C-alpha cells in the first residue's frame, strides 16, 4: 500500500474529504431509506457489497475496500470473497499480468469490477468510480481504463509544507539477473527498478530526495526521469563530478531537490576515511542548505550511509560508525553557525537506536522524526529481505519489529526552532518489496 497499514485510515479520510469537497454538490443528503443518495447512479449499484480477495496483500484487498467505502456517500458492506454467497457486488481484483500502474473499471450484469496492478492503481480506480457514479457515467457496458504512471498521487499532509523522501535503493548494478530472481520471474536490474523509483518520486513530489547506494548505473536510468519533474542534484552531475566543494569521484549518498520549490545555498560532500571504513567509496555524507522560493525560509538536509559491518565481523565497526556520526554532528553545527536553520538528517546508519552511534545523535539533541511527529509517526522497522541471493520477501531479519528496536534507517530533526514534523511514515506498498531491502521513509514537516 502507499502508506503503512497503520496510517491507512488517516490518509484515506484525508483523500476522501478532498474528493467529497470537490463533488459534494453532486450528492443529495440522505432523507430516508427510499430516497438515499440522490446521485445519478444505476439503482442496481446501490447497496452492492464490496467484495475483496483474501489472497491479495491487505493493501490491495481489504484496505482498498475500506478506502472505496470511505469515498462513497453511504456505508457499504465489506465482505471477503471466500465468505460472499451473493452474485452482484463491487469486486476488487488484481488480474495476473496486469501492468503495475494500470487500472480498469467495468460494469456488467449487476457487478462492478475494480481492477488494478497495484494498490496505487486501485486507489485511483476507486476515486474515478465514485466520480463516475456521481456524474451518471456508470451504466451497463461501462468501462474505464487508465494508468497512474507519471501522476502526482499523494498531497502533503494537512498542516505540513515541506516534504522529504528518503530511501536506500540497493546498489545492484549488474547487467545479469541472479539465478534466484530468474526463478521468481522478476528482473531486478536497474533498467527495471529505476523507472519504479522515479514513479515513487513523482507520486509524492518531495521538495528534497535523499538516496543511499546510488550508483552511476542507476543514475543513467533514474536521473533523466526525475529531471523531467524538475529535480536536480545538489552535489553531482551526470559526469560524476562533485560540485561544489567536493572531490572528483562518485557520490553514493546524493541529495536531489525540486528546483521549482527550493534553491540551493550550500552543498558539501564528505567521503568517510580511512577507506577501510568505506567499502567501494560508498560510505559518506552529503549536506545541503536550501531556501524555499515561496517564503525564503531556510532549512538543511544531511544524508548519509554509515559503515555496515558488525563488531563481530570486523572489530571496531561500532566505533567507526560513531566517528562518522560525529562528523555529521560537526557539519550540522557548522550549518547552524552560518544559517541557524532547522536541520534534517536521513540515511541508512546500519545501527539501532540504542547503540553508541545513534545515541550520540540523541544526546546531542537530534530528535527521531517518528517520535516527535505531531499527527503520525510510523513505528515499523522499515526493513525486509531483498538481495541477489535471497530474492525478496516481507520478512524482516532485524533485531525487532519496531523502529526503536529494529530500525537501521534513521531520520532526525535538529535545531528545529518553530519547525516541526507533522507526519513520519514508512511507505510499504508491495511493489517496493523487490526494489530494495529498505522501505522508503517520508517526512512531511512544517517550517
N, C-alpha and C positions, 0 to 999 in steps of 0.2 A: 504493500500500500504506500501511499505517498507520504504520509506521516506515520509515526509509530502507532501501534494498535491502541495504546493508551490515550492518544490525542485525537482519535478519530472523531469522537463526539464534538470536541472543541472546534475543530476546523469544519466539520460537517455543518454545524449550526451557523458558523460564520458564512459559509458559502450559500447555505440555504437562505439566510437572511438577505444576502446580496441579491440572490436570484428573485426572491419574493418581492424585494423593493422595486426591482425592475419590471415585474409583471403583475404587481398587486392589483392594478386596475382591471386586469382580465378575470379576476376572481370575485365572485359574489360571496357575501357572508352566508354561512350555513344557517338557515332559519328553521328547518325541520328535516326529518329523515327523508321526506318525499321531495324536498327541493334543495338537497345538499349540492354544493358546488355548482353554481350556475356558470359552468365552464363549458365551452363548446367542445365537448369530447364525446365519443360514442358511448351510449348508455351501457353497452356490453363491456366496457373497460372499467366502469365504476365498480369499486369494491373488489376488484380482482386481487387475489393474494399475490404477494411477491415471493417467488419460489427460487431458492438458491441451491447450488450443489455443495454438499459437504466434502466432496473430493477435491475441491479447489482450495487454494490458500484462503484464509479468512478474509483477506483484503479484497479478494475477487468474488467472494461468496456472501457471507452474512453481512459484512461491513458495507458492501455495495448495496445490498438490500436495505440496510438501515439508512444509508445515505439517500437512496431514492425515496424512501418513506418520509424522511425529513423534508425533502423538497416538495412532495405532493401536498395539496391543500388539506387533506384529511388523512388520518392514520389508516394505514393498510395492515392487513395480516401478513406476517412474515413466516414462511414455512420452509423447512428443509425438504429437499427433493425426495429423500427417502421416506418422508412422512406425509407427503402430499398424495391424496387419493382422488383429487378432482381432475378436471380436464383443462378448463380455461384458467389462465394465470398470466402474470408478468414474469417471464422466466429469464434468469441471468445465466449466461453461458460463456465459456471460453473455448471456442472451437479449435481443435487441433490444427496447427498450421496457420492460424490467423496471424497477420503481421502484428508486431509488438505494439505499434501505436494506432492500429486500426480499430474501428468500431462499426457496428451495424445495428439498425433498429428495423424490425418488421412487425406487421400486424396482420394476422390471418387466422380465420376460423376461431375467433374469440380469444386469441392468445397473442400477447406482445412478447417478442423475443429481443432481449438486450444482450448483444454480444460484444466482446472486446478482447484484444490480445494482451491486455494488462489492466491493472486497476485504474491507471490514469485514463486509458481509453474508455473504460466502463463508466467512470465518473463523468466524463464528457458526454457520453451517450445518455446517461441519466439526466443531465441538465437539459439536453436537447429534447428528450422525450417529454419532459414537463413543459417546456416552451411550446412544443408542437401540440400537446394536449390542450394548452390554454388558447391556442390560435386555430383550433378546429382542423389541424392538418392530419390528425390521425384518423384514418378510416380504413375500410377493407382494402387490402393491397398496398398499404402504406409501407414504404421502405426508405431508409435514410442511411447513407454510409459516409464515412469520412476518416480523418486521421488527426491526431493531436500533434503529430510531428511538426516542429517549428513553432509551436504555440506557447505563449506565456500562460501558465495554468494556475499558479498559486500566489495570490496577492499577499503582501506583507501583513503580519498580524496587526490587529487593531491596537492602536497606541504606540506602534513602532514606526521608525522612519529610516532605519539602517539595517541592511541585510548582509550577512557574511555567510558564505558556504565553504565548507572545508571537507577535504577527503584525501586519503591515501589511495591512489588509483592503481596500485600494483604494477610494478615495473616488470612486465613480461614483454620483451621487445623482440622475441624471436619470430622468424618467418615460418616456423613449423608449429603444428598443433600437437601437444603432448598426447601420448597413447591413451591415457585415461580420459582425456577430453574428447578424443575421437570416439571412444566407446559411448560416452554420454551423448555425443552428437552436437557438441557446442564448439564454436570457433572462438577461442579466447585471444586471438591475435588482436593487435591494436587497431587494425583496419575495421574490425567488427565492434570492438569496445569503445573506440574513440567517439564515433557518432552518438552512441548512447550517453556517454558522459556529456557531450555537447548538448544533447536534448535535456539532460538534467539541469544544466546551466540555464538553458532557455526557459524551462518550465518555472524556474524560481527567480531568474534575473537578479542575482545578488549584486549589491554595489561592489563587493570585493569577493574574490575567489582565491582560496589558498589550497595548494596541492602539494602532496609529497609523492616521492618515487616517480617524478616526471622526467621522462627521457626524450631524447631527440626523436626517436622513432614515433612516439606518441604525439610529440609536438607537430610533426608533419601532417598528422591526421586531424588532431584536435584543434590546434590554434586557428587555422583558417576558418573553421566552422564557427567558433565563438567570436572571431573577429567580425563576422557578418552582423553580430548583435551589438557591436560597439566595444568589445573588450580588447584591451591591450595589456601587455605585461610590464610590470614595474621595473624589472631588472634584467630581462633577457630579450634578445631579438631572435628571429628565426635562424640567425647565423651562429647562435650560441654564445655570443659575447655579452658580458655583463655590463650594464650601464645603470646609473652612474656609480662610481666608487667601487666597482668590483674588479675582478681579475678575469683574464680570458679563461674560458672553461665552460662547463655546463652547470646550470643551477637546477638541482633536483627538487628544490623547495620554493618554487616561484609564487609570486602574488600577481594576480590579474585584477583589473578593475574596469568598471564601466565608465568610459571616458565621457559619456553623456550625463553622468551624475556627479563624478568627482574628478578632481585634478590632483596630480602627483606633486608633492612638495619636496620629498626627500626619499631616497631608497638606498639601502645598504645590503650587502651580501657578505656572509661570513661562513667560510668552509671550515668546519671543525678540524683542528690539528692536535696532535700529530696524526698522520694518515692511518695509523693502526686503529684509531677510533672513528674512522670514516671510510667504511668499505666502499671501494669504487668511487670515492669522492661524493657519496650520496648523502652524507650527514652534514647538515648545515642549518643556518637560519637566514631568512630574508626579512628585512623590516621595511615598512613603507609608511610614510606620513601623507595623509590626504586632506584636501579641503573640499567640502561639499559645495557644489556650484549653486545650489538653491538658497543657501543661507550663510555660506562662508564658514560654517563650523568645521573644526579640525579634529581629526582622530588618527590613530595609528594602529597598524596591524603588524604583528610579528608571527611568522610562520616557520615551523621547524620540523626536523626529523632527527631524533636523537639516536645514539649508538644502540644497537639492537640485541647484543648477546647478553646472556645471564652471567652472573658471577661464577656459576659452576662451569659454564662453557669457556669463559675467559675471565679469570680473576681480575678484579679491578673495574669491571664493567659498570657497576653502580656508581662508583666514584667518578668514572669518566662521564657518565650522564650528568652527574651532579655538577661537574665543572662546566659542561656545556650549558646547563641551566643558568649558572652564574653569569656566563657571557650574555645570555638573553636578558637577565635582570639588569645587567650593566647597560645594555643597549636601551632598555626601557627607561632607565634613569637619565640617560643622555637625551632621549626624546622628551622626557618630562622637563628637563632643564631648559631645552630650547623652545618647546611648543606648549608645555603644560596642558596636554590634551589627554583624553581617555586612550588607553592602550588595550587592545585585544590581542591575546596570544592564542595561537591554534597549532595543532600538529600531532603527529604520531611520536609519542615520547617514550614508548617501549618500557614504561614503568607505571605501576599502580599508584593510586593516590596516597597510600600510606608509606611509600618508600621515600628515602632521603632526597632524591632529585625533586620529586613533586612537592614534598613538604617544604623545600626551600622556597618555592613559589608562594605557597600558602602562608608561611610565616613572614614573608615579605609583603603581605597584603594583597596578593593576587587572589581573586575570588573565582571559584569554579562557576561557570555560567549556569550550569544546571541547578546549582544550589541557590543562586540569587535571582533567578528568573521570576518575574512578578506574576506572570499568567500561567506558565507551564515550564517545567524543567524535566526533560526525559531522563530516566534512570536506568536505561539498558546499557550493557557494557559495550555495545557498538561493534562487536567483532564476531566473525564466523569463519568457517572453513572455506578457503578458496586458494588453490595453489596448483602448480604444474603437476604435482604427483598425487594430489588428493581429490581433484575435481572441485566441486562446490556443494555446500550444504548450509542450512540454517544453524547447524550445530556449532556451538562455541566451545573452545578449549581454554578459555580464560579462567582465572582463579575463582571468579564468582560471576553471577548473573547480573549484579547491579553495577552501575557506573562507579560507585565508590570503592567497590571491592575488586572488580574485574577489568575496568577500562584501562587501556593504554593510550587512547587518544584523549587529549585534554583541550579544553577551551577556557580561557580566563579573561577577566576584565580587571583593570588596574588603573588607579588614578582617575576614577570614573567621574568625580565631581557630580554634576547633575545627570550624567548619562546613566542608563540602566538597561539591563537585559530584560526583555519582555517575554520572549519565548526562546528556549533552547530545545531543539528536537533532534533526534536521531532518525534519519529517513530510511525506512526499511521496505520499500516495495520489492517484490520478489525478483523483478528483473535485475535488481542491483546485485543479487547474490553471486552470479557468475562473473560480475565485472571486477570485483576486488574483495578482499577479506575484511575490508573496513566499510561499515555503513557511513554514508555522508552525515556530517553534522551541520545543523542550521542554527544560526543566531539571528534573531530579529530583535533589534535593540532600539532604544531611543536616545539620541544625543542631547 
